[in-house]
C-alpha cells in the first residue's frame, strides 16, 4: 500500500525493508516541510547532484507542477520508526501521450522537463537494504501507473542498475536510450596545473586574452553575494543572452519569460543553500560576460552563460570561463561540469564526457505497446536519416 501524506496528516504505514515504513508525499506543503531532512539525507547519499537538492526540486515543482499538462506529486519516502528518513524517490506522475495513440500515466523524476536537471536518481542512506528498493518498485508498479519514464540517469545510476535487475526478475522489458552528453573537466589542486593540461594553442589564447582584456578598461571579476544581487544577476544574464542571440539571428530555448521567472526563484534558494556560484566579468562597471553556476559536494555545475556581443572579439567568454575555473580550484572543487551539450568551446577545455540516458519500464500492456512502437519509430527515423545522408538527399 502506498500511503498518501497530505500536509501534516499522520500517515498509516506499511513495513518495508527492516522496519521501514513507506509513504508517498502528494501535497506540496509536505514537500516544503521536508527541506532539512531532504538535504541531510542527500549529504549522506552515494548519489549526489545539485539537481537533487531540495532547493532545485522544490522550486521546480512550485513553478512547473501546474504548468502545461497537470502533474501529480508522488514522492516515495522510506522512514524508520523514529521518523528518520532512509530514502527519497523524487517522483511525480503525468498523463503523457505517446505516438499519438496512447495516453499513459507515467512516473517521472521531479525536475524532468522544462529545465536541464542532470544526474537524477534516488536519494538514500548507503546501508539501505536491497529489499527496500525492490518493495518501492513493487509499490509503484502496483499504484495504477502505466510505467516508469526516467530521464537524466547516468549509466551507473542506482536506479538505472537496480530497476533493470528488478525488471529482469519480473520478466519485464526495459527500454533504454541515449539522452545527453555532458563534457566535464577534472580539476587539479592548482589552477596552473589545469592550464598546463590544455593544448598549447589554448594555453596561449587563454593567457593572451586574459592579459589583453585588462587593457580594455576597468575590468572586475565578481560573484553574487545576496538575494537582491542574485535576482538582478538573472536579469543581467538574460539581457546578455538575448543580445548575443539577436546578433546571431537565432533562437534559444533558454530565452523564455516563464523560465526566467523560475530562475528568479531558484537563484535565491540556491544562494541561501550555499550552492550558487554566479560570476560576472564587468568592464567599466557594465557586465560584459556572466556564468551561472552551482557548487555541490566538490563539483561545479556550469548551467548557462551570457556574453555582450561587443566583447566577443576580445574573448570575454573565454576569460570569464578561465576565471570561474580558477575560482573553483581555489575553493577546493574536484570537477568543473559543463553539463549537457557538445558545443565546440567546451572541448577546448576537456576531452572527457559522461552520458545520460532515458529508462522506460512498462507496467501495463498499453505502455509496453507504446514504448515498443516509439522505439521502432526512432529506429526507422535513424535508418532514413542514414540512407538520406548516403545518397545526399536534402543536401544543399
Protein Blocks (a to p, Z undefined) as FASTA:
>chain_A
ZZddehjaccddddehjhiacdddfbfklmmmmmmmmmmmmmmpmbdcfklpmklmmmmm
mmmmmgojaddddddcdddfkopafbdcddddddddehhlaccdddddehiahiacehia
cdddfklcfklmmmmmmmmmmnopabdcdehiafklmklmmmmmmmmmnopacddddfbd
cddddddfbfklmmmmpcfklmmmmmmmmmmmmmnmccdddddfbfklmmmmmmmmmmmm
mmmmmmnopadfklcfklmmmmmmmmmmmmmnopaccddddeehiafbdcddddeehiac
dfbdcddfklmmnommmmmmmmmmmmmmmnopabdcebgcjdfklmmmbccdcddddddd
dfbfklmmmmmmmmmmmmmmmmmmmmmmmnopoiZZ
